[in-house]
Amino acid sequence: MKIMISPKMYAEIQKMNADDLRQLNSYVVSILKEHRAEKVYDVKRKLRVGDNVKVDSPRVYGLTGSVLEIKRTRCKVKFGYQTFNVPISMVQISK
């Protein structure tokens, strides 16, 4: 996978030592975690028991399920006769 960064940024990264690269990595990881947490918060705020949702998973690709229960980081979604405990980050509310 090719990463698209500016030549100036690439040159600056090449100059960094191992400790600076670790700090940069931890900073980038913390930003990614914040973005993921914001997305989960937005979905969880809109999510209600009984809502129809789609789950980003190959097991239930293309199926629409119904929310049975909402927990702190996961929710129970029923697809026909099967119930899955799904991370909220994988849930998309159907319209």
C-alpha positions in Angstrom: 0.0 0.0 0.0 1.4 3.3 -1.0 1.1 6.2 1.4 0.4 9.6 0.0 2.5 12.2 1.9 4.2 15.3 0.7 7.9 15.1 -0.2 8.7 17.6 2.5 7.0 15.5 5.2 8.7 12.4 3.9 12.1 14.1 4.2 11.3 15.1 7.8 10.2 11.6 8.7 13.4 10.2 7.2 15.5 12.4 9.5 13.8 11.2 12.7 15.5 8.8 15.1 13.7 5.8 16.6 12.5 7.6 19.7 11.0 10.4 17.6 9.3 7.9 15.4 7.8 6.1 18.4 6.4 9.4 19.7 5.0 10.2 16.3 3.4 6.8 16.1 1.8 7.1 19.5 0.5 10.5 18.6 -1.1 9.2 15.3 -2.6 6.2 17.2 -4.1 8.5 19.8 -5.7 10.6 17.1 -7.1 7.5 15.4 -8.6 6.3 18.7 -10.2 9.7 19.2 -11.8 9.6 15.8 -13.1 6.1 16.4 -14.5 7.0 19.8 -16.3 10.0 18.3 -17.8 7.8 15.6 -19.0 5.3 18.2 -20.4 8.1 20.4 -22.4 9.5 17.5 -23.8 6.1 16.5 -24.6 5.2 20.2 -26.3 8.5 20.7 -28.7 7.8 17.8 -29.1 4.1 18.4 -32.3 2.8 20.1 -33.6 -0.6 20.9 -35.7 -1.9 18.0 -33.8 0.1 15.4 -33.0 -1.7 12.1 -29.2 -1.8 11.5 -26.6 -3.2 9.2 -23.4 -4.6 10.5 -20.0 -4.3 8.8 -19.1 -8.0 8.9 -18.7 -10.7 6.3 -20.9 -13.0 8.4 -24.0 -10.9 8.0 -23.2 -9.0 4.8 -26.3 -7.5 3.2 -28.6 -8.4 6.1 -30.6 -6.0 8.2 -31.0 -6.8 11.9 -32.8 -5.4 14.8 -31.2 -4.0 18.0 -32.2 -6.0 21.1 -30.0 -4.5 23.7 -27.4 -1.7 23.9 -24.4 -2.0 26.3 -21.4 0.3 26.8 -19.3 -0.8 23.8 -21.5 -3.5 22.2 -25.0 -4.2 21.2 -27.1 -7.3 20.6 -28.4 -7.5 17.1 -30.9 -10.1 15.9 -30.7 -11.4 12.4 -33.6 -13.8 11.8 -33.1 -16.6 14.3 -29.5 -15.6 15.2 -28.3 -13.0 17.7 -24.9 -11.5 17.6 -23.1 -9.3 20.2 -21.6 -6.7 17.9 -19.2 -3.8 18.6 -21.0 -0.5 18.2 -18.2 0.7 15.8 -19.4 -1.9 13.3 -23.1 -0.9 13.4 -24.7 1.3 10.8 -28.2 2.5 11.3 -30.5 1.6 8.4 -32.9 4.2 7.0 
